[in-house]
């Protein structure tokens, strides 16, 4: 993810930023398996990418004493914005939450592709950002760079959201659509893993936890809730049989793992479960692909649906670019330098 | 449409506007069959609605000499914003184009629910608005109040649209979906008319002209084109047989009337025709309803889909409210009065 963003930054993203009068200097990169480097004057992205591609380490590009931990890196890297794209522990939202918190506390804007911080700590992180006069942005936390949070914030003035429902987990969508075509659950899972859609350990997808985390991120950001994944009523697809899948098809519908959020007696509730009705709400069938789809239930504008075709790493990367542009945006009207 | 907006202005829309520190005074209303009235100090909307509901005329609420024509009304009504919701002659885009032009020339902001001005005269009208320092807004011209133009303008920074495709005509979508269930084309049309979805004269829907006008509005606004409906390659659904509909179903797809826009050798081309593939592009199946769906084909963000459930007059009215709020929006940061 981070690597792809760096590649795009050298290409189209760089052009977009320059058109807006912005020059980005990458002053530090911390990776899980390829070391880290801080260079106040800016790193040579080409060199960094060559190092990583050749299996080398970024450490040799580092200037000064090496930070002992990534958190130490976050505390020291000289920057205006932190892009947080670490692998997530979906049970705790770490280490993303700690990284975001540390960066905001230092007065950096933070852009994350992680749903964890939004699902587990949206309010404290947003409050911290406000105190510091910085932005905490997370458009790619759900459905990659597809505008969801920005759509509601920028394009639905005066509207109050009543709830949402959607199919947000591509692994289960792909598995169920392949089962519709006759594959066994196991065969479908193997294909999803072969295509790099499912994790090597797909349990969090199959048991609905991944969807629950996304549902909490949406509920917290769009419905002003304070829900965490442990509070979500959750059922996965492990128990779904080919017979049930076929029965749904005969009824001209499709089983999908659906996330729902809505207000029930003044509280926001989130649930996850296989659903023949809105697993593919009319107009949002994810067809034979892993496409994600989300329906927003509003008071003044009825139901609006958004869906994403593909869900590639490039689409997640775009969400980071979109948030980066927002974080450093000039006040309206002012011309770029 | 106008009547419904007036009703909502007395209720939820009024509350939304007040929350933003805005008070709306309706200084004039011109109708097709219920006369017109101008009242510089503001009309009593309740009284206007009672008049119209009881089949009366607004003329008796008019102050001063009566404008001879609606265009005369537009030239004289004292206002900051004109809401243009006249019935459209889809062949010429009139009288909407003339109304919009006259109002902008006078220095009014213009909000329209009409696709005509966007399909037939976007550039001159936008240029005129810019010269006058006013806004010309038309979110509800396509897919009612569903954010399309605003989504692209506000939520996809740096993105270049390559093209679009969608099912935008609810009459043909409903007819084709009913044919899938065994109805004849004629029976399906009668139902669409009974449900008030199809016009008494549905020719512009069936022959694809309505879709062509919408396609031009999208192409002009989103792809910077200068196309008019007469230039659109167009095929309607009149010739579609129940047999073709069933054949498509057996192939696990659905026939829909699809609008496509895209760049071909440096020119933007728009086409309309029945399409089994993207008539219901995966993820946008309009199911058994008349829901509209649009897929945006982008350079940096892949494909993004938006769809609308229902398509009610309230959803068109919301587009007007959304544009009205944008037209009179205070500069960022400033608190409402």
Interface residues (C-beta under 8 A of the other chain):
Chain A: X12 X13 X16 X17 X19 X20 X145 X146 X147 X150 X151 X154 X155 X156 X157 X158 X159 X282 X283 X284 X285 X286 X287 X288 X289 X291 X293 X295 X299 X300 X301 X302 X303 X304 X305 X306 X307 X308 X309 X310 X312 X314 X315 X318 X321 X322 X325 X326 X331 X332 X333
Chain B: X12 X13 X16 X17 X19 X20 X145 X146 X147 X150 X151 X154 X155 X156 X157 X158 X159 X282 X283 X284 X285 X286 X287 X288 X289 X291 X293 X295 X299 X300 X301 X302 X303 X304 X305 X306 X307 X308 X309 X310 X312 X314 X315 X318 X321 X322 X325 X326 X331 X332 X333
